[in-house]
Amino acid sequence: MMATSGDSAQPPEDKDYSIDWDASWQAEQLKRNAGQAEWRPEGREPVSEQQVLQARGQRIADDTAATLQGWTGDWRLWVGILLAVSVLTALASHSSEPQSYSV
């Protein structure tokens, strides 16, 4: 029997073989982020708690730096900073006592 091109593109309907790759990858990512990955290449030692904490701290620092770098390119941030400095200097220079000037 000859197979048509449409028949070969269909995946097999075997329910025992189906794998939800997205869910499996998300579960693996969660385990890696928690430092609890199950599989390791041969000869590689598990990471220590200190290395896990250091990697998490580095990731947080990198994410924060990327966020700040994105904000510094936004003109609204700079206008807000100028406005805040202007208001603070106006409040600092204003005193409740009347000023007297002598010449």
C-alpha positions as CSV (number, residue, x, y, z in Angstrom):
1,M,0.0,0.0,0.0
2,M,1.3,3.5,-0.8
3,A,1.3,6.1,1.9
4,T,0.2,9.6,1.0
5,S,2.1,12.7,2.1
6,G,-0.7,13.6,4.6
7,D,-0.5,10.2,6.3
8,S,3.2,10.4,7.1
9,A,2.8,13.8,8.8
10,Q,0.4,12.4,11.4
11,P,1.9,11.4,14.7
12,P,1.0,7.9,16.0
13,E,-2.1,7.9,18.2
14,D,-0.4,5.7,20.8
15,K,-1.5,7.1,24.2
16,D,1.3,5.3,26.1
17,Y,3.9,7.2,24.2
18,S,2.6,10.8,24.5
19,I,4.8,13.1,26.6
20,D,3.9,16.6,27.7
21,W,7.4,18.1,27.0
22,D,6.4,21.6,28.1
23,A,5.3,20.4,31.6
24,S,8.4,18.2,31.9
25,W,10.7,21.1,31.0
26,Q,8.9,23.4,33.5
27,A,9.2,20.8,36.2
28,E,13.0,20.4,35.4
29,Q,13.4,24.2,35.5
30,L,11.7,24.4,38.9
31,K,14.0,21.7,40.2
32,R,17.1,23.4,38.8
33,N,16.1,26.8,40.3
34,A,15.6,25.1,43.7
35,G,18.9,23.4,43.4
36,Q,17.4,20.0,43.4
37,A,18.1,18.7,39.9
38,E,18.0,14.9,39.9
39,W,20.3,14.0,36.9
40,R,24.0,14.9,36.8
41,P,26.6,14.1,34.3
42,E,29.0,11.4,35.3
43,G,31.8,12.5,37.6
44,R,30.1,15.8,38.5
45,E,29.6,16.4,42.2
46,P,26.4,17.9,43.6
47,V,26.7,21.7,44.3
48,S,27.0,22.8,47.8
49,E,24.4,25.0,49.6
50,Q,26.9,27.9,49.5
51,Q,27.2,27.6,45.7
52,V,23.4,27.5,45.3
53,L,23.0,30.7,47.4
54,Q,25.8,32.4,45.5
55,A,24.2,31.5,42.2
56,R,20.8,32.8,43.4
57,G,22.3,36.0,44.6
58,Q,24.1,36.5,41.3
59,R,20.9,35.9,39.4
60,I,19.0,38.4,41.5
61,A,21.8,40.9,41.1
62,D,21.9,40.4,37.3
63,D,18.1,40.7,37.1
64,T,18.2,43.9,39.2
65,A,21.0,45.4,37.0
66,A,19.0,44.6,33.8
67,T,15.9,46.2,35.3
68,L,17.8,49.3,36.3
69,Q,19.5,49.5,32.9
70,G,16.1,49.5,31.3
71,W,14.8,52.2,33.6
72,T,17.7,54.6,33.0
73,G,16.8,54.7,29.3
74,D,13.3,55.9,30.1
75,W,12.9,59.7,30.0
76,R,10.1,59.6,32.6
77,L,12.6,58.4,35.3
78,W,14.8,61.4,34.7
79,V,11.9,63.8,34.7
80,G,10.7,62.2,38.0
81,I,14.2,62.6,39.5
82,L,14.4,66.2,38.5
83,L,10.9,66.9,39.9
84,A,11.8,65.2,43.2
85,V,15.1,67.1,43.5
86,S,13.3,70.4,42.7
87,V,10.6,69.8,45.3
88,L,13.1,68.8,48.0
89,T,15.3,71.8,47.4
90,A,12.3,74.1,47.5
91,L,11.2,72.6,50.8
92,A,14.7,72.8,52.2
93,S,15.1,76.4,51.3
94,H,11.7,77.4,52.7
95,S,11.8,78.2,56.4
96,S,8.9,79.0,58.7
97,E,10.6,82.0,60.2
98,P,10.3,85.3,58.3
99,Q,13.6,86.4,56.9
100,S,14.9,89.8,57.5
101,Y,17.5,91.3,55.2
102,S,19.8,94.1,56.3
103,V,21.8,96.3,54.0
